[in-house]
Amino acid sequence: MRSLRLIFSNPRYFAPAWVFASLNIWFGTWAIYIPTIKDKLGIDKADLGIAIFCLSLGVFTIFPIASKIIDKLGVGKATWAGVVLSSIAALFPLLVPNYYLLMISLFFLGASNGLLDISMNTLVTEIEKEDKQNFMSAAHGFFSLGGVIVGLGSFLIPIIGNPALHMGITVAFVFIINLLIYKNYKHIVAAPVKKEPFSLKLFKPLFLLGIIGFVAMGSEGAIIDWSGLYLKEITLAPEALIGSGFLAFSAAMTLGRFLGDGISAKIGSVKIVGLGSLIAVFGYLLVLSGHTIWAITGFALNGLGFSVIVPELFRIGGNVKGVDSAQGVSFIAGTGYSGFLLGPVILGFLAESASLKHSFYALLGCILLVLAVTMLLKKNRS
């Protein structure tokens, strides 16, 4: 919890941590109104899927150029630009009068969120380098905390009774806090890196990190999308417990991210990725037991294990020798988001062709792959 105390005691650390929370608050508020937008515009699930794909397209469009924007503006100013653009873009999906404008608005929401995601992770990496303080995991904990805030804010839906007004209030509240504290990071620029010419030796650590990021974030997305159905169909959980897997996963992930920096400082980034993977393996074994309570406990262990993996990947990626920190973070973000978007889809096809339990056996195999890759990464760093 040392990093959490650090964040709350010093605005230099709280300001970027609040950016992490802000991103999830804006995005989550849009997400809870997806059914409302579907009904308002009179579109079917296929149309909605295409619209959400436009959001993903916006994210992937910005990834190749994000590092250049960050280098040109400076990481602090790029983060602030991401905050401003994301706060504006978050307003429009709930205001648009037709389906085509929804697709356009979601594309720009995805692009602005993608820029903010890469810049804020690069910002934390640079502050950690300057101050010799670890708080990346806790910053990602604030991202998870943003989701909790959105969940609590959902109780206001019947009181406010207007999606656009709800988003407007949310954007204004979050943006004002950012406006008051952004001066604590706006001046920060990335430390110059002595770049090396491209070589397979230089690319190898990034490639290994990319594999871990793809699998880890793909597994996160799969658990978020499929845990409820797994409990319902495989463990035959009562209706009251169907959402418990996701709740256990999310709560354990938030807790793990607040604890992760202290553990990382003691054992190192690569070892904590290995430890997180091992915890997730035990989690999947419990999930595959087929018993409701054991499965819910397994989802909690999954959340605890995965909680430390992604923050550490950003930390490692931003410190690869001979690679600009923004480029390293962009690569991790790109591969990770690919997994997050494709993972649930791939598992859906596997569940349809075989069974949902086979899908979770596949996830167990993937996390065992991460363990193996972590060993290679450790060997490569040594």
Secondary structure, 3 states (H helix, E strand, C coil): CHHHHHHHHCHHHHHHHHHHHHHHHHHHHHHHCHHHHHHHHCCCHHHHHHHHHHHHHHHHHHHHHHHHHHHHHCHHHHHHHHHHHHHHHCCHHHCCCCHHHHHHHHHHHHHHHHHHHHHHHHHHHHHHHHHCCCCHHHHHHHHHHHHHHHHHHHHHHHHHCCHHHHHHHHHHHHHHHHHHHHHHCCCCCCCCCCCCCCCHHHHHHHHHHHHHHHHHHHHHHHHHHHHHHHHHHCCCCCHHHCCHHHHHHHHHHHHHHHHHHHHHHHHCHHHHHHHHHHHHHHHHHHHCCCCHHHHHHHHHHHHHHHHHHHHHHHHHHCCCCCCCHHHHHHHHHHHHHHHHHHHHHHHHHHHHHCCHHHHHHHHHHHHHHHHHHHHHHHHHHC
